[in-house]
Amino acid sequence: MRTLVIGSSGGIGAAVLAAAGSGAVGLSRRGDGLDVTDEASIMRVLGGIDGPFDRILVTTGALELNGAAPEKSLRGLNPAGMAAQFALNAMGPVLVLKHALRLLPRDRPARFAALSARVGSIGDNALGGWHSYRAAKAALNQLIHTAAIEIARSHPQAVVACLHPGTVATPLTAKYAGSHPTVTPDAAARNLLHVLDGLTPAQSGGFFDWQGKPIPW
């Protein structure tokens, strides 16, 4: 099975690349100059590779950007910080999907996943805070869901989904895991691939956790 991993220099991305086995291709900003916040960069890098790929996973994302931690209250909101969160965590993955769609086969099963987060669930938000990150992930969920409806017309065997990997022990979460149980990147990667491979076209457009259970929007 041929797999493309976007963000393969990160903790989860590197683990997914390793778990995907032979035939896996990794692309990252560090190694290939692929910046998901820059559409020209996405077009240039993806334009230089050939498909088809049976699986494409976008593993990019960040809680902190430009030194700004997730907001604890409304007082912490600022437009620049919000825009940066949306650029990386919402627009980036769907722009990858826009330009990677040509790499997915139309005549057989194909899978695309973007890493979301449970905190992006509106229905499962009882704590508040983390305004920009939550909103960016909620926006990602909507963008991927909407894209999946369109893609089903041209790729009827495709699955396009948002996946929550759990709290993974990476530098991204180190300051925020607290008492939450964590999993290693290797375990998270195996879980993500297992869930993605088990989804059916009827579930395309959904939002699932690392166990394959649907998460409320």
C-alpha positions as a Markdown table, in Angstrom:
| # | Residue | x | y | z |
|---|---|---|---|---|
| 1 | Met | 0.0 | 0.0 | 0.0 |
| 2 | Arg | 1.5 | 3.3 | -1.1 |
| 3 | Thr | 1.3 | 6.1 | 1.6 |
| 4 | Leu | 2.1 | 9.8 | 1.5 |
| 5 | Val | 2.7 | 11.5 | 4.8 |
| 6 | Ile | 2.6 | 15.3 | 5.0 |
| 7 | Gly | 4.5 | 16.6 | 8.0 |
| 8 | Ser | 6.8 | 13.6 | 8.3 |
| 9 | Ser | 9.5 | 15.4 | 10.3 |
| 10 | Gly | 7.1 | 15.8 | 13.3 |
| 11 | Gly | 6.7 | 13.4 | 16.1 |
| 12 | Ile | 3.5 | 11.8 | 14.9 |
| 13 | Gly | 4.3 | 12.2 | 11.2 |
| 14 | Ala | 7.7 | 10.4 | 11.5 |
| 15 | Ala | 6.0 | 7.6 | 13.4 |
| 16 | Val | 3.2 | 7.3 | 10.7 |
| 17 | Leu | 5.9 | 7.2 | 8.0 |
| 18 | Ala | 7.7 | 4.4 | 9.7 |
| 19 | Ala | 4.5 | 2.5 | 10.5 |
| 20 | Ala | 3.3 | 2.8 | 6.9 |
| 21 | Gly | 6.1 | 0.6 | 5.8 |
| 22 | Ser | 7.6 | 0.2 | 2.3 |
| 23 | Gly | 6.3 | 2.5 | -0.4 |
| 24 | Ala | 5.7 | 5.3 | 2.1 |
| 25 | Val | 6.8 | 8.8 | 1.1 |
| 26 | Gly | 7.3 | 11.6 | 3.6 |
| 27 | Leu | 7.2 | 15.4 | 2.9 |
| 28 | Ser | 7.8 | 18.1 | 5.4 |
| 29 | Arg | 8.7 | 21.8 | 5.6 |
| 30 | Arg | 12.1 | 20.9 | 7.2 |
| 31 | Gly | 13.1 | 18.4 | 4.6 |
| 32 | Asp | 11.3 | 19.5 | 1.4 |
| 33 | Gly | 10.2 | 23.1 | 1.9 |
| 34 | Leu | 6.6 | 22.1 | 2.1 |
| 35 | Asp | 4.9 | 24.9 | 4.1 |
| 36 | Val | 1.1 | 24.1 | 4.4 |
| 37 | Thr | 0.4 | 27.8 | 5.1 |
| 38 | Asp | 1.8 | 28.7 | 1.7 |
| 39 | Glu | -0.3 | 27.4 | -1.2 |
| 40 | Ala | 2.5 | 28.1 | -3.7 |
| 41 | Ser | 4.7 | 25.9 | -1.7 |
| 42 | Ile | 2.1 | 23.1 | -1.6 |
| 43 | Met | 1.7 | 23.3 | -5.4 |
| 44 | Arg | 5.4 | 23.2 | -6.0 |
| 45 | Val | 6.2 | 20.3 | -3.8 |
| 46 | Leu | 3.2 | 18.1 | -4.6 |
| 47 | Gly | 3.5 | 19.0 | -8.2 |
| 48 | Gly | 6.9 | 17.3 | -8.2 |
| 49 | Ile | 5.6 | 13.8 | -7.2 |
| 50 | Asp | 3.6 | 11.2 | -9.0 |
| 51 | Gly | 0.7 | 9.1 | -7.7 |
| 52 | Pro | -1.3 | 7.3 | -7.1 |
| 53 | Phe | -1.2 | 6.9 | -3.3 |
| 54 | Asp | -3.6 | 4.6 | -1.5 |
| 55 | Arg | -3.3 | 6.7 | 1.7 |
| 56 | Ile | -2.5 | 10.4 | 2.3 |
| 57 | Leu | -2.2 | 11.7 | 5.8 |
| 58 | Val | -1.7 | 15.3 | 6.9 |
| 59 | Thr | 0.0 | 15.2 | 10.3 |
| 60 | Thr | 0.9 | 18.9 | 10.6 |
| 61 | Gly | -0.4 | 21.2 | 13.4 |
| 62 | Ala | 0.6 | 23.1 | 16.5 |
| 63 | Leu | -0.8 | 24.3 | 19.8 |
| 64 | Glu | 1.7 | 27.1 | 20.2 |
| 65 | Leu | 2.6 | 29.4 | 17.3 |
| 66 | Asn | 5.1 | 32.2 | 17.4 |
| 67 | Gly | 5.5 | 31.7 | 21.1 |
| 68 | Ala | 1.8 | 32.3 | 21.8 |
| 69 | Ala | 0.3 | 29.7 | 24.2 |
| 70 | Pro | -3.4 | 28.7 | 23.9 |
| 71 | Glu | -5.6 | 31.4 | 25.3 |
| 72 | Lys | -7.0 | 30.8 | 28.8 |
| 73 | Ser | -9.6 | 33.5 | 28.5 |
| 74 | Leu | -11.1 | 36.0 | 26.0 |
| 75 | Arg | -8.5 | 38.5 | 27.3 |
| 76 | Gly | -5.8 | 36.5 | 25.5 |
| 77 | Leu | -7.4 | 36.7 | 22.0 |
| 78 | Asn | -5.6 | 38.6 | 19.3 |
| 79 | Pro | -6.2 | 38.7 | 15.6 |
| 80 | Ala | -2.7 | 37.7 | 14.5 |
| 81 | Gly | -2.7 | 34.7 | 16.8 |
| 82 | Met | -6.1 | 33.6 | 15.6 |
| 83 | Ala | -5.1 | 34.0 | 11.9 |
| 84 | Ala | -1.9 | 31.9 | 12.5 |
| 85 | Gln | -3.9 | 29.1 | 14.1 |
| 86 | Phe | -6.4 | 29.0 | 11.2 |
| 87 | Ala | -3.7 | 29.1 | 8.6 |
| 88 | Leu | -1.8 | 26.1 | 10.0 |
| 89 | Asn | -4.5 | 24.0 | 11.6 |
| 90 | Ala | -7.5 | 24.6 | 9.3 |
| 91 | Met | -6.5 | 26.0 | 5.9 |
| 92 | Gly | -3.3 | 24.0 | 5.6 |
| 93 | Pro | -4.6 | 20.5 | 5.5 |
| 94 | Val | -7.5 | 21.3 | 3.2 |
| 95 | Leu | -5.2 | 23.1 | 0.8 |
| 96 | Val | -3.1 | 19.9 | 0.8 |
| 97 | Leu | -6.2 | 18.0 | -0.1 |
| 98 | Lys | -7.0 | 20.4 | -2.9 |
| 99 | His | -3.7 | 19.8 | -4.6 |
| 100 | Ala | -3.2 | 16.1 | -3.5 |
| 101 | Leu | -6.6 | 15.0 | -4.9 |
| 102 | Arg | -5.0 | 14.2 | -8.2 |
| 103 | Leu | -2.7 | 11.7 | -6.4 |
| 104 | Leu | -5.7 | 9.6 | -5.1 |
| 105 | Pro | -7.0 | 6.8 | -7.4 |
| 106 | Arg | -10.6 | 7.1 | -8.7 |
| 107 | Asp | -11.1 | 3.4 | -9.5 |
| 108 | Arg | -10.2 | 1.8 | -6.2 |
| 109 | Pro | -10.3 | 2.5 | -2.4 |
| 110 | Ala | -8.3 | 5.5 | -1.4 |
| 111 | Arg | -8.0 | 7.3 | 2.0 |
| 112 | Phe | -7.1 | 10.8 | 3.1 |
| 113 | Ala | -6.9 | 11.9 | 6.7 |
| 114 | Ala | -6.1 | 15.1 | 8.5 |
| 115 | Leu | -5.2 | 15.2 | 12.2 |
| 116 | Ser | -7.8 | 17.0 | 14.2 |
| 117 | Ala | -8.3 | 17.1 | 17.9 |
| 118 | Arg | -11.1 | 16.3 | 20.3 |
| 119 | Val | -10.9 | 19.9 | 21.6 |
| 120 | Gly | -12.2 | 20.9 | 18.2 |
| 121 | Ser | -15.6 | 19.3 | 19.0 |
| 122 | Ile | -18.2 | 22.0 | 19.8 |
| 123 | Gly | -20.6 | 19.4 | 21.3 |
| 124 | Asp | -17.9 | 18.0 | 23.6 |
| 125 | Asn | -16.6 | 21.3 | 24.9 |
| 126 | Ala | -17.4 | 21.8 | 28.6 |
| 127 | Leu | -14.2 | 23.6 | 29.7 |
| 128 | Gly | -13.8 | 26.6 | 27.4 |
| 129 | Gly | -10.5 | 28.3 | 26.8 |
| 130 | Trp | -8.1 | 27.5 | 23.9 |
| 131 | His | -10.3 | 29.6 | 21.7 |
| 132 | Ser | -8.2 | 29.9 | 18.6 |
| 133 | Tyr | -7.0 | 26.3 | 18.5 |
| 134 | Arg | -10.4 | 24.9 | 19.2 |
| 135 | Ala | -12.0 | 27.1 | 16.5 |
| 136 | Ala | -9.3 | 26.2 | 14.0 |
| 137 | Lys | -9.8 | 22.5 | 14.5 |
| 138 | Ala | -13.6 | 22.9 | 14.3 |
| 139 | Ala | -13.1 | 24.8 | 11.1 |
| 140 | Leu | -10.9 | 22.0 | 9.8 |
| 141 | Asn | -13.6 | 19.4 | 10.6 |
| 142 | Gln | -16.1 | 21.4 | 8.6 |
| 143 | Leu | -13.7 | 21.9 | 5.6 |
| 144 | Ile | -12.9 | 18.2 | 5.5 |
| 145 | His | -16.5 | 17.2 | 5.9 |
| 146 | Thr | -17.6 | 19.5 | 3.0 |
| 147 | Ala | -14.7 | 18.4 | 0.8 |
| 148 | Ala | -15.6 | 14.7 | 1.4 |
| 149 | Ile | -19.1 | 15.3 | 0.0 |
| 150 | Glu | -17.7 | 16.7 | -3.2 |
| 151 | Ile | -14.9 | 14.0 | -3.5 |
| 152 | Ala | -17.5 | 11.2 | -3.2 |
| 153 | Arg | -18.8 | 12.2 | -6.6 |
| 154 | Ser | -15.4 | 11.8 | -8.4 |
| 155 | His | -13.9 | 9.2 | -6.1 |
| 156 | Pro | -16.8 | 6.9 | -5.0 |
| 157 | Gln | -14.5 | 4.5 | -3.1 |
| 158 | Ala | -12.6 | 7.2 | -1.2 |
| 159 | Val | -12.6 | 7.9 | 2.5 |
| 160 | Val | -11.8 | 11.4 | 3.7 |
| 161 | Ala | -11.8 | 11.9 | 7.4 |
| 162 | Cys | -10.6 | 13.8 | 10.4 |
| 163 | Leu | -8.8 | 11.8 | 13.1 |
| 164 | His | -8.0 | 12.5 | 16.7 |
| 165 | Pro | -4.8 | 10.6 | 17.7 |
| 166 | Gly | -5.3 | 11.0 | 21.4 |
| 167 | Thr | -2.8 | 12.8 | 23.6 |
| 168 | Val | 0.5 | 11.9 | 22.1 |
| 169 | Ala | 3.7 | 12.3 | 24.0 |
| 170 | Thr | 5.4 | 14.8 | 21.7 |
| 171 | Pro | 7.0 | 18.3 | 22.2 |
| 172 | Leu | 3.6 | 19.7 | 21.0 |
| 173 | Thr | 1.8 | 18.4 | 24.0 |
| 174 | Ala | 4.5 | 18.2 | 26.6 |
| 175 | Lys | 3.4 | 21.4 | 28.4 |
| 176 | Tyr | -0.3 | 20.6 | 28.3 |
| 177 | Ala | -0.8 | 16.9 | 28.9 |
| 178 | Gly | -1.1 | 17.3 | 32.6 |
| 179 | Ser | -2.7 | 14.2 | 34.1 |
| 180 | His | -4.1 | 13.1 | 30.8 |
| 181 | Pro | -2.9 | 9.6 | 29.7 |
| 182 | Thr | -0.6 | 9.8 | 26.8 |
| 183 | Val | 0.5 | 7.4 | 24.1 |
| 184 | Thr | 3.8 | 7.2 | 22.3 |
| 185 | Pro | 4.0 | 8.4 | 18.7 |
| 186 | Asp | 4.6 | 4.8 | 17.5 |
| 187 | Ala | 1.4 | 3.6 | 19.2 |
| 188 | Ala | -0.6 | 6.6 | 17.9 |
| 189 | Ala | 0.7 | 6.0 | 14.4 |
| 190 | Arg | -0.5 | 2.3 | 14.5 |
| 191 | Asn | -3.9 | 3.4 | 15.9 |
| 192 | Leu | -4.3 | 6.1 | 13.2 |
| 193 | Leu | -3.5 | 3.7 | 10.3 |
| 194 | His | -5.7 | 1.0 | 11.8 |
| 195 | Val | -8.7 | 3.4 | 12.1 |
| 196 | Leu | -8.2 | 4.9 | 8.7 |
| 197 | Asp | -7.9 | 1.6 | 7.0 |
| 198 | Gly | -11.1 | 0.3 | 8.7 |
| 199 | Leu | -13.3 | 3.2 | 7.6 |
| 200 | Thr | -15.7 | 2.7 | 4.7 |
| 201 | Pro | -16.9 | 5.2 | 2.1 |
| 202 | Ala | -20.2 | 5.5 | 4.0 |
| 203 | Gln | -18.2 | 7.0 | 6.9 |
| 204 | Ser | -16.3 | 9.5 | 4.7 |
| 205 | Gly | -16.5 | 13.0 | 6.0 |
| 206 | Gly | -16.5 | 11.9 | 9.6 |
| 207 | Phe | -14.5 | 12.8 | 12.7 |
| 208 | Phe | -13.1 | 9.8 | 14.6 |
| 209 | Asp | -10.9 | 9.1 | 17.6 |
| 210 | Trp | -8.0 | 6.8 | 17.8 |
| 211 | Gln | -10.3 | 3.9 | 18.6 |
| 212 | Gly | -12.5 | 4.5 | 15.6 |
| 213 | Lys | -15.3 | 6.0 | 17.6 |
| 214 | Pro | -17.2 | 9.0 | 16.2 |
| 215 | Ile | -16.6 | 12.3 | 18.0 |
| 216 | Pro | -19.5 | 14.9 | 18.2 |
| 217 | Trp | -19.2 | 17.9 | 16.0 |
